[in-house]
Amino acid sequence: MVEEKKENQNPDKEVAASEIVTAGQTSSWLTENGFDNEALNPDTSNIEMIKVDADLLLPIATALYAYGYNYLQCQGAYDLGPGKELVSFYHLIKVDDDVEQAEEVRLKVFLPRDNPQVPSVYWIWKAADWQERESYDMFGIVYEGHPNLKRILMNEDWVGWPLRKDYISPEFFELQDAY
């Protein structure tokens, strides 16, 4: 009898039901405290992920720091594809001696490709310094308020953002660079 019900169900309804995302503990806490955010599906490690608007990143990051997320494990960026958005992400952890398993959360800020700007979280977590600089250097995301935002991997005069999926490599190389 149960199998018959599965066969008679509309596949579109199953997809719609699987797309529903339940807000996690941190996302719910942010919402309860007046911070606009969007819960995303957990990552492959089942860690809560939250979508944040660029203009709300600093207030939300400050609130999360006060809430106990005192460690920025990683900041990075990635490209969703040519013509699509760039994403700046933040992996935060509550480091507490009294807890066996540390709480983690991931923030994601989706940015327009033509003018990717987001506030720097350097003033909240100093670990963001070189990580934001690398995201700037590879993807061209401008971290507003960063104390020393400049290229760290590419030459200062390099044109373009090498990890963008629509990046076209220069049509030259110098033999001396191969050694």
Secondary structure, DSSP 8 states (H G I E B T S, - for coil): -HHHHHHHS-HHHHHHHHT-----HHHHHHHHTT---EEE---TT--EEEE--GGGHHHHHHHHHHHT--EEEEEEEEE-STTS-EEEEEEEEE--TT-SS-EEEEEEEEE-TTS-EEE--TTT-TTHHHHHHHHHHHH--EEET-TT---SSS-TT--S-TTSTT----S---GGGG-
